[in-house]
Amino acid sequence: LERMQVGPKEPFAQEKKKFLSENHSLFDLVATNGSDVPNRLIEALRICNLDEIEWYFYKLGDEKKEISSSNELAVLKDLYTLYPRESSAASSVRKMCANFCKTSNQELPHKQINDEATQRFLNWLASHGVSTKLQISQFDHGRGMAATSSIPAESTLISIPEHLIINADLAKKSRIGQLLASSKMQISDEMLTFLFVIHQRRDPSSDFRPFFDVVPSTFSNPIHFAFDELMELDGSPIMHQVIEEKESLRSFHEELFPALTELFPKEFPEEYFQIEDFYWARSLFDSRSFNLKIRGKETTCIIPLAGMLNYRSNGQIFFKQFDDATSSFVMRNGCDIQAGSEVTFQYNSLRNSQLFEYYGFLDPMGTDVIPVQLEFPWDDLRDIREAQLEKFNLKESHFISLREISPKILAALRISQMSQENFEEFSKKDPMTPFDASSESMVLNTLMSTLDELMSTYPTTLEEDLEILREDDLLQQMSYNARLAVQFRIGIKQILEHNIAQVQQMIDAD
């Protein structure tokens, strides 16, 4: 089944293929004509759809149950393809999809948003041939999209014609795109689209004025945090990433302005392109862009209306793509939608760190990981160690989570502990098991030191952070962004403490 082949671009593709052929006879699997989907097929698809981090933590047997919501969604989409509606097992696939969406497919209190800007936006959409079965509504948690009536599975919920899709092709055809091309300035497609969006947002006569009037003027992701709010992330890699991103945007802004204003004062007025506009545009692309393949070409797009749909890890929308036949962007649901439900979709395979950094929220049911970079000695054995890592499909970069410590990080550390005295003996052994008691003690103590160092970067302890959440008076004095930052760092510290406890148990047992 070609749909089950692992993508060749994945760096771990060959590992997956080897594992599946050895453990699941993948290439002998055939979709049966029965009314049920074979469990073996579901399990193989779960393995096929593991992302890099899921593959890193995978253990034989994990495929017997749902691995993650993003992995399960990928499996269901594959089953949709393998078992079209006319097949005998189609009803089983649809039941699986309904079960996946069950908790998100419930009626919620909401009210239609009818303000002047929204009405003008809806009229603009209709005049440009946009169709939708959903309603812009206000829920208790904020703005979203509601189903006003029951909607059967595989319906086209939203259809946006190509001329309303904002991307580099549209930007190049615009007045500012033509001016930038004539200026001979070296600007990437991404940055051209970036400038086009800023201009369209500020220009009162913009064709997209009704759209930008309903786009948020501010965002809640960390790039917009005040200084004291950002300091709540002190010690976290995200704090440094935000600082670097702002410096990069500032540098880009200084390269272009006031130079563009002096060249083309009418099209690039200084008041349109302030540094705050660059921060705003960065957040717009981070939180509301879609990566589409349009007639074979990958492109980053901003799509009116589609960006109003909120996130849920088990949202009803399974399919979002550009339809070449109709030259439009379409979104379709994978399960029946109950009237009154909020219609949502999953923002790809994102963990809480990414949801926080790019979207400014945390998923209460979400997971997270912490990257761990091992440092190998730069000595005469460097090449030998690297050869051993390659032989056993190991790397210097690893992850920790709330799961068990992966054998891979322990194996890589065992290789790192090879010395002139023992490398001939150890290089003949499998690093997935301890070499000897002495070297294993060094491995565990090195890992403990690495974890302690990561924890020490934070100025507060986990218990101190938890105490903040227990103090109502203190919480009320904090901004939403500051509270969110505290919740985020608590999640990270819980992962660190979980892994420190595991290593301590290993040391005690050793």
Secondary structure, DSSP 8 states (H G I E B T S, - for coil): -GGGS--TTSTTHHHHHHHHHHHT-GGG----SSSS--HHHHHHHHHHT--HHHHHH--TTGGGS---HHHHHHHHHHHHHHS-TTSTTHHHHHHHHHHHTTTTSSB--EEE---HHHHHHHHHHHHTT-EESEEEEEETTEEEEEESS-B-TT-EEEEEEGGG-BSHHHHHHSHHHHHHHHHT----HHHHHHHHHHHHHH-TT-TTHHHHTTS-SS--SGGG--HHHHGGGTTSHHHHHHHHHHHHHHHHHHHHTTHHHHH-TTTS-GGGS-HHHHHHHHHHHHHHEEEEEETTEEEEEE-TTGGG-EE-TT-SEEEEEEETTTTEEEEEESS-B-TTBB-EE--SS--HHHIIIIIS---TT----EEEE-----STTHHHHHHHHHHTT--SEEEE-SS---HHHHHHHHHHT--TTTHHHHTTS-TTS-S-HHHHHHHHHHHHHHHHHHHHTSSS-HHHHHHHHH-HHHHHHS-HHHHHHHHHHHHHHHHHHHHHHHHHHHHHH-
